[in-house]
């Protein structure tokens, strides 16, 4: 059973420095969202990432995101239903394309290419290991 938005038990970092770093990472993720309308930059990932960082650093910002008219719907849908198969395949294709292009055109070191490949395998596994949302048929 899902809890109402904003009532989840969050694990806040006790260390003020760690909270500060996580808060800044949340702000950076939030600040990159406007750029997600460019091709190849995923909006969903940045919203979920910002919510994660704020859940561990700032209850006020976390609650703001959960109750935001746009961000809140995305976070709630992810928490309650998971990802649709379309989202999973889109993410997997994006991961494979971006890492392949990076490995081919930006990296000359063979060890780094292997590390990138391992990161890609893990990322695709992670995406497909998340719950799959079942959409209700439209009547």
C-alpha positions in Angstrom: 0.0 0.0 0.0 1.5 3.3 -1.0 1.7 6.1 1.5 0.5 9.7 0.7 3.1 11.9 -0.9 5.5 13.5 1.6 4.9 10.9 4.4 7.6 8.4 3.4 10.2 7.7 6.0 13.4 9.2 4.5 16.9 8.4 5.7 18.5 11.7 6.4 22.3 11.9 6.6 23.5 12.8 10.1 26.7 14.4 8.9 26.1 18.0 7.9 28.8 17.9 5.3 27.3 14.8 3.6 23.8 16.5 3.8 25.3 19.6 2.2 26.9 17.6 -0.6 23.7 15.7 -1.3 21.7 18.9 -1.2 24.1 20.5 -3.8 23.8 17.3 -6.0 20.0 17.6 -5.7 20.2 21.3 -6.8 22.5 20.4 -9.7 20.1 17.6 -10.8 17.2 20.0 -10.6 19.1 22.7 -12.5 19.8 20.3 -15.3 16.1 19.5 -15.9 15.5 22.4 -18.3 18.2 20.9 -20.5 16.4 17.6 -20.6 14.3 18.8 -23.5 17.3 18.5 -25.7 17.7 15.2 -27.5 19.4 12.5 -25.5 19.0 14.0 -22.0 16.4 12.2 -19.9 14.0 14.2 -17.8 12.8 11.3 -15.8 16.2 10.3 -14.6 17.1 13.8 -13.4 13.8 14.2 -11.5 14.2 10.9 -9.7 17.8 11.6 -9.0 17.0 15.1 -7.5 14.2 13.5 -5.4 16.7 10.9 -4.1 19.3 13.5 -3.2 16.7 15.7 -1.5 15.2 12.7 0.4 18.6 12.3 2.1 19.4 16.0 2.6 16.4 18.3 2.8 12.9 17.4 3.9 11.6 20.8 2.7 13.0 20.3 -0.9 11.9 16.7 -1.0 8.4 17.5 0.0 8.3 20.4 -2.5 9.3 18.0 -5.3 6.7 15.4 -4.2 3.9 18.0 -4.2 5.0 19.8 -7.4 2.3 19.5 -10.1 4.8 18.1 -12.6 7.6 16.4 -10.7 5.2 14.9 -8.1 3.3 13.0 -10.8 6.5 11.5 -12.1 7.8 10.5 -8.7 4.5 9.1 -7.5 4.1 7.1 -10.7 7.6 5.6 -10.3 7.1 4.8 -6.7 3.6 3.3 -7.0 3.7 1.5 -10.4 7.3 1.3 -11.6 8.4 1.7 -15.1 6.5 0.8 -18.3 8.2 -1.6 -20.7 8.5 1.4 -23.1 10.4 3.4 -20.5 12.6 0.5 -19.8 13.5 -0.1 -23.5 14.0 3.6 -24.1 16.3 3.8 -21.1 18.2 0.7 -22.2 18.6 1.9 -25.8 19.8 5.4 -24.5 22.3 3.8 -22.2 23.7 1.5 -24.8 23.9 4.3 -27.5 25.5 6.9 -25.2 28.0 4.5 -23.7 28.9 3.0 -27.1 29.4 6.5 -28.7 31.5 7.5 -25.7 33.6 4.4 -25.9 34.2 4.7 -29.7 34.7 8.4 -30.1 35.8 9.8 -26.7 37.9 7.1 -25.1 41.2 5.7 -26.3 42.0 3.6 -23.3 40.9 -0.1 -23.6 40.5 -0.5 -19.8 38.2 2.5 -19.6 36.2 1.0 -22.5 35.8 -2.3 -20.5 34.7 -0.3 -17.4 32.2 1.6 -19.5 30.8 -1.7 -20.9 30.5 -3.1 -17.3 28.7 0.0 -16.2 26.4 -0.3 -19.2 25.6 -3.9 -18.4 24.8 -3.0 -14.8 22.7 0.0 -15.8 20.6 -2.0 -18.2 20.2 -4.8 -15.6 19.2 -2.2 -13.0 16.6 -0.7 -15.3 15.0 -4.1 -16.1 15.1 -5.2 -12.5 12.7 -2.4 -11.5 9.0 -3.1 -11.2 7.1 -3.0 -14.4 4.0 -0.8 -14.5 0.9 -2.4 -16.0 -1.2 0.2 -17.7 -4.9 -0.1 -17.5 -6.6 -0.6 -20.9 -8.4 2.6 -22.1 -12.1 1.9 -22.4 
